[in-house]
Amino acid sequence: DVACLFYPMKSYYAECLRAGRLPLWNPYIGGGYPQFAEGQIGALYPLNLLLFGLLPLTLAYNYNVLLHYALAGLFFYAFLRRRKLGIGAAFIGAAIFQWSGFMLGHLQHPSIFCAVAWLPLLLYFLEDGLQRAAAGREVLSRVFLAGLVLAMQLLVGYPPMVFYTLLIALAYTGFRRRSLGLPFRRPALLFLGSLLVGFSLSAVQWMPTMELAFSSERGAISRLDFMTSF
């Protein structure tokens, strides 16, 4: 997938950035293709804009890989420390997440590992918000921060990882609400508010993607054979 999809796609992306435009339409695929709407190019993802806008293509691609694997470990370390684990335990947990079979198995899929790298930071802000709620402090700032992280994940351009993230975040919020003895209202505000912020900030990406999805084979989501094909 690197040779056939992601590296050529990033090459076109870098070319567009140097020309001062977004990769809305790719004339090099078939008779033309809505590259921005497809999403995995991550045209508005801030780290993509920075790396591929400033660095030579090969350097940008490789630094993108190294940066997101590093972020995955740092974010997971911060999350475990917020859960009051010791330095050694948090370091080991972060290393296990960073170098897990899933992360290494998707080394050839930057749209996947870049999105997953943000998962522990979302859990960090959810945990922080829940602990603040348990202490009777405000949580609106954590609603915004969690939503900002979710927006970053959405801008990467791979919706399945966002779906899995939300399942994990929902289960985690529900579990921690019970363990902290919180009433339903403030954890619900934290979770649903972060969704509202995240989806609002990233609507410029996921709305075209949704439109394209329902104009493609992906639109046949009600067919059992398609849904279970992989």
N, C-alpha and C positions, 0 to 999 in steps of 0.2 A: 504493500500500500504506500510505502514511502516513495518508491520509484515511479509508480503508476498514477498516484493521486496526490499525496500531500506535498511532495517537493515541487512538482510542476505547478500545483495550485499556489503555493507560496511564492514561486518565481513570478507568476502572473500578478500576484498581490503586491509584491515589492515593485514590480514594473509600474503598476497603477499608482502606488504611493509616490514614486519618484516623479510621475507625471501630474501629481496633485489631484488625483481623482480616486473614487471608490470603485472597486471591481463589481459594478452592478451587473454587467453582461460580459460573458467570456466568449469571444468570437472564435476561439480555437477548439471548441468542443462541438462536434457535429456541425449543425447549422447555426450554432450559438446556444448559450446556456445561461440561465439566471444565477450566476455564481454567488452573488450576495445573498439571495434568498435561500440557496441551498444550506448556507450557514456554516459549514465546517471550515471555511476560509477564515472565520473569525475576524471579519473586516473592521469591526468597531471595538474589538477587545483591546483594552489599553496597552497591555504588554506586547501584543502583536504590532500595534501602531508604533510603539517605541522601538522594538527590536528590528522589525523589517523596514521601518522607515529610516533608520539611522545606520544600520550595519550592512555589510555585504551579505548576500543571500546565505551562503554556507555558514558563516559565522552566526548569523541571526537564527538559523534553523537549529544549530547545535546549542547555542546559548539558551534558546527557548526550552530545549529538553532539559538541560542542566538546571536552569532556573526553577522549573516547575517541580522537578524531583526534590530540589532543595526546599522549596516552599512547602511541599507535602510533609516533609519531615519536621520543619520548623513549626508549622501550624499544628501538627499533631502533638508535638512536644508542648506547645503552649496550652493546648486543650487539656492534656493530662496534668500539667502543673496546676491549671485552674481547678481540676478535680482533686487537688491537694495530694497528688502522688509525689514521691521523692524524685530528686534529680536523676538518679540512676534508673528508676523504673520508667520515668517519662522518656529518657533517652532510648532505652530498649524498646519501648512501645512505639516511639517515633520511627526507629530504624526498621522495625517489623512492618509498619505501615508503608514507609517509603520504599522499601525493597521487597514488598510482598509480591506473590506470584501474579496478582492482578495487575499491579503497576508495571512490573517488568514484562509481563505478557502483552501489554498494550504499548510497549515502547514505540512500535511502528504507527500508532494511532494518536497523534498529538491532540486531536479534538477530544479524546477520551481522557488521557492522563492529565491534560491541562485542566479539565473540568473537575476531575476527582481531587486534584490537589487542593481545591478550595473547600472541600467537605469538612475537614477538621476545624477550619476557621469559623465556618457557620456554626458548628457544634460548640465552639468556644463562646461565641456571642450568645447563643441560646442558653448555655450553662451559666454564663455571667449574668444574663438577664433574669434567669430563674433564681439565682442566689440573691440578686438585688431585690427581687420581689419578696423572697422569704425574709429579708431584712427590713422590708417596708420602704425600700427606696424606689426611685422612679426607674422605669424600664424603657421609656420611649427612645432614649438614645441607643439602646441595644436593639430595638426594633429597626431603627434606621441602619445601624451597622450590619446587622444580620441580613437586611434587605439588600444592602450594597454588595455584600459577598455573593448573595444569590444572583444579583444582576451580573456580576463578573462571570459567574458560571454560565448563565444564559447567553452571554455575549460570546463565549467560546464557540457556541454553535452546535452542540450535540445534545438535543433534548432528552434522550434516554437517560443520560447521567444525571440530569436535573430531576427527572422523575424518581430515580432511585434515591437521590439525595433527599428529596422531600419525604419519601417513605421512611428513611432513617431518621430524619429530623422530627417527623411526627411521632414516631415510636419513642424516640429519646425524650422529647418534651413530655409526653404522657407518662413515661416511666419516672422521670425526675420530679414531675409534679406530685406524684403519689409519694415518692420517697422523701420529699421536702415538706409534705403535708400542706400543699398550697391549694386554695380553692381554684375552680376552673377558670375564672374570668381572666386573670392576669397572664397565665401561661397561654391561653387562647389568643389574647391580645398580642403577645409576643410572637407567636407562630404566624397567625393570620396577618398581622401587621407587616411582618417581614416579607411575606408573600406579596402583599400589595405593593410595597416599596420596590422589591426586586423585579416583579413583572412590569411595573410602570416604567422603571428606569431602562429596562431592556426591550421594551415593546417595539422599538425600531428594528430589532433583529428577529424576534420570535413571531411577529405578525406576518411579515413576508414569508418566513419559513412555513408557517401554518398554511398560508394560501397556496404555496407551491406543493406542500405535502398532499393536500386534497385534490390537486390536479395531476397527481402521479399515481404510481402503483401503491404508494403508501396510503392513498386515500381509501383503499379497500380494507380498512381495518376491521370490518365486521366479518370478514371471511376467516373461518377457523384455520383453513389450510395455510393461509398467508401468515396469520399470527403465530402459528406453531412451526413455521418452516425452518427456523434456526434455534 
